[in-house]
Amino acid sequence: MLLIQCKDQRGNRCVGRLEPNGKVRPVSGAESTYKLAVEAIARGCGLKELVDERLHGAEQDYDQLLADGSILPPLDHPDPAHCIVTGTGLTHLGSADTRDAMHKKVSGEIETLTDSMKMFRMGLEGGKRNDGKPGIQPEWFYKGSGSILRGCGQPLVMPDFSQDGGEEPEIAGLYVIAADGTPNRLGFALGNEFSDHVMERQNYLWLAHSKLRQCAVGPALRVGALPDHVEGVSRVLAVDGRVRWERPFLSGEANMSHYIGNLEHHHFKYALFRRPGDVHVHFFGTATLSFADGVRVQPGEIFEIEAEGFGRPLRNALAVEPAPDARIAVL
């Protein structure tokens, strides 16, 4: 089942089920995915069960909603400060033709490897334990609060001090924390974990800075489990609409060095990430970047990410805006 959040013709928030024909069936009495999730948790039922009993009303056309700028991220929080956006890196094996090369790079003496390759090797060796114990912890980063989330059709805006604005096609997990502190996964969504790769390349210790950018998820929330194998396509479209760059990307546990459950464990093991009522959007990493092929995306060009089973593509244009004055006032 695919759910989207959007605004109706009167500007009111609503939730709908995205149908294969592009129609959106409204979920009665649901102004947000968050409230639906909170109700499902309280009732002890699944999100799909709750949605199925609430489908009612006139269908809307997805393409028209997109043209009107009415598509929202598939999950957010009424207070953006209570939505935490994070991610993991070095978790994917890459495409089939690069997998052997990656293994060869990490087969040498551990002392000769870069920190990145050491981390990748640790994931290969310990990210998928089958004895009931947690595997090795992954690379982890903080990206921002819910204020950085963008929906399909909304621009990804980078501050003018950025050195680059590049896509990272990923799968993101979407969660709501129950009143007793239990993380509840609603499902998964396509994501663009937009970052500054030029800054990161200059010095890996600037990775944290490079991640503090907006990001996009959606357009749909895929309720339920993530397929073991996810195959999608990431594109950069020029201003005139032609495909400037295109590559397939892979995700799902068959293409990862960690189990999803292991990545979730090492995020939610911290008590501060189990605060009741909070929303979490957690990116699971990628092995495909246009930046790695020497592409520098220009303002006005469009990132497009799609994968079978996730509905319509996630599309966002790149934009730049002046950074606000960061001078400090002294009290």
N, C-alpha and C positions, 0 to 999 in steps of 0.2 A: 504494500500500500504506500502511495506517495501523497504527502500532505504539503500544502503551501499556505503561507500567510500572505494576505494581501489587504488592500483597501477597496471597499465597494464604491459604487458611483457617488455616494454621499460622503465619502472620505472616512467611513467607519472601518475599523479593523475587523477582519474575519478570517476564518480558517476554512479551507476546502480540500477535497480529495481530487487530485489530478488524475483524469481519465486518459486512456490511450489515445482517444480522439481529440485531445487538447481542450476538452471541456473541464470546468472546475465545478464539482458538486459541493455546495456549501454544507458546513456542519452547523446545525442549528444551535443557537445559544453559546457559540464559541467565539469569543473575540480574540483569543490568542491560543497558540499551541501550549504555552506555559500553563494557562489555566486548565486546559484539557488534561495536561499531564498531572497537575496537582490533584485534580478530581479523580483521575484514574488511580493514583497512588492511594488516596483516601478510601476509595471503594475497593481496592485490592484487585482491580481488573486490568486487563491489557489496554493499551491505547487503541488498538484496532477494534476491540470489542466496543469501546465507548464511542468511537467514531461511527461504526456501522449502525448503531442504534440512533444516531443523531443526524444522519444524512437527510436533508429536507430543504426544499426551496428551489428556485429557478437557477439553472446552470449559468455560469459565466464563461466567457471565451478567454483562454489563457493568453493568446496572442494580443487581444485587445487590452487585457490587464497590463501586459508587458509594455505595449505601446503607450499606455497612459501613465507609465511609471509607478504602477500600483503594487508591484511585487516586493515583498519584504523578506528579510532573512527568515528561514523556516522555524527558527526558535530564537527568542530573545527574552529579556526580563523587563518588567515595567520600570525598574530602576537600573540603568545601565551599569552602575557601580557593583551590582550584584550578579553580573555576568562576567565570567573570567575566561579569557581566550589564551590558550597555551598550545604547545606543540612538542613533538619529538622529531629528531633528525637521525640520519644514518641508520634507518630502519628497513630500507628496501634494497633488494638484490639487484634491481635494474632489469633491463630487457634481456632476453635470452642471449643475444649476441655479445653483451658486455659482462655477463655473469662470470664466465670463465676468467676473463681478464681481471675482474675484481678479486676473485679467489687467489689468483697468482700474486696480486699485489700484497695480499695479507699473509702469504705463506712463508715469508722470510723471518728473520730474527725479530723479536718484538722490539728490541732496542733500536732498530733501524727504521721503524715505522713512525709516521707522523701521528699526532694525537688523534686526528680524524680517522686514520686507518686503524689505529689501536682500538678506537671505540667501535668501528665497524666489525673488526675481528671479534671483539668481546661479544657483540650481538650474535654473530654467526655461531660462536661456541657456546653461548649461554642464554640466548634470548628465547629458546623454546624448550624449556625443561618439561619433562613428562612424569615427574615424580610427585606432583602436587605441591611443590615448593616454588616460590617466586624465582624467575630467571634474573639475569643480570639487568641492572637498571640502564636505561638508554640515555642519550643526550636529551636534555629537556630545556625548553625556553618559555619565557613569558612574552606574550604578544600585546596584551592590552585588556581593557575593559570592554563592555558591550558597546561603548561609544564608537569603536572602530569597525563594527560589523556593518557590512553592506549587502544588500540584496541584489538579485539579478537585474541588470539594467541600470544600476546606480554606478557612477564613476568611482574608481579607486584613485583617491587624491593623495599625492605625495608632497611633502613640504619642499620648498625650493632649495633647501640646503642638501637635499638628497643627491646622491651621485648616480643613482639608477633606480628604476622601478620595474621589477621583473616578476613574472608569474611563477608560482609553484603549484602545479596541479596535484591535488591531494584529496583524500577522503578524510572527513572530520566526523568525530563522534559527538553526539549532542546529548546532554545530561541535565537532569533536575535532581537536586538533593532533597530527600524526603525529610519530614519533621524529626525523624530519629537519627538523621545523619547518614542514611544509606544513599549512595549514588544510584540513580535510576537512569539507565540508558534508554532514550526514546528510539534511537536508530542512528542512521548515518546520512551524510549529505556530501555532495561535491563541494570542494573548497578551492579557493585561490589564496594561498598563504603568501600574499604579496610581500616582497622583501627588497632590500637594497644590496644586490650582490657585489657591486663594485666596492662598497664599504667593507663587506665581509671579506672579500678577497685580499684587501690591503693588509688586514691583520685579523686573524680568526678571533682574537679577543674582543673585536668589535662586533661579533655576531649578535650580542644582546642589543646593541644599538640598531643593527640592520633589521631586526625583527619588529621594531616599534613603528609599525606602519598599519594602515587599514588592511582589511582582508574581506573576502566575499565568501558566502556559503549559500548553497541552494542550486536552483530555485526550490527544489523539493527535499523534504525529509523522507528518507526511505525507512519506514517503520520495520523493525525486526532485525535479523542477523545480517551481517555483511557476507556476501558470497566469498568463497575461498579464493576465487580468481576474478578480479575486476580488470577489464581492459577498456581503456578510453583513449581519447584523442585530445591533445592540447594544441591550440592554434593561436597565432597572432595575425589579426586582420588589419591590413593597411586602412588608411582613412577612406580610400575609394572602394573598400570592401573586398579587395583581392586577398588571397591567402599569402601572407608574407613568410610565414614559418609554420610548420606542422610536424608533430611527432606523436606516436602512440605513447601511452604511459600505462604502467601496470600497478595494481595494488591488490589487496586481499592477502591473507596469510600465506598462500602458496608462493607469493612473490616478496615476502618479508622475512627478515631475520629474527623477528620477535612475534610472539602471539599477541593479538589485540589485548587479551586479558592481562598479559604481562605489562604492557604499556599502561593500561588502565590502573593496575595495581600500584605502579611506581608513581603515578600522579595522585591517586586518591589515598595513598597511605599517609599523606600529610593531613593532620586534623583541620588545618585552615582551609582545605579544599573539600571539606565535608560539612560546611556551614548550612544548616537547614534553610531551604528556600532558594538557594543560589542556583544559577544556570552555569554550565560549563560547555565550552566549545573547544574541542581538543583535536588538533591536526596530527595525522599519523605519518607524515613524511612523504617524500617522493624521490625518484631517481631521474626525473626528466625536467630540464630547464632550457628555455630558448637562450638564456645567457651563456650556457655552456657551448652553444653553437655560434657564439659571437654576435648574437642579435641584441641590439639596444632598442627597446620599444620607445616610441615617440608619443608625446601627448596627442590624444585624439584617436590613436590606434586602439584596437579592441582585443582583449583576451577572451578566448572562447574555450571552454572545457566541457567535455561531454563523456558519458560512459553509459553503456547499456544497463538498463535496470534502474536508472536514476532520473528518468524523465527528460525534460527539455535541457538544453545546454545552459551552463552558467556563463553569462556574457557581461563584461564590464570594460568600459573605456578607461584609459589612463588619462589623468589630469594632474596639473601642478597648481599649487597655490602658495602665496607668500606665507612664510612661517610667522606666527605671532611674536610679538616682543617678549623676550624671556628675561627682561630685567627684573631684579628682585627688589621689593620694597622692604624697608626695615622699620619695624614697629618700636 
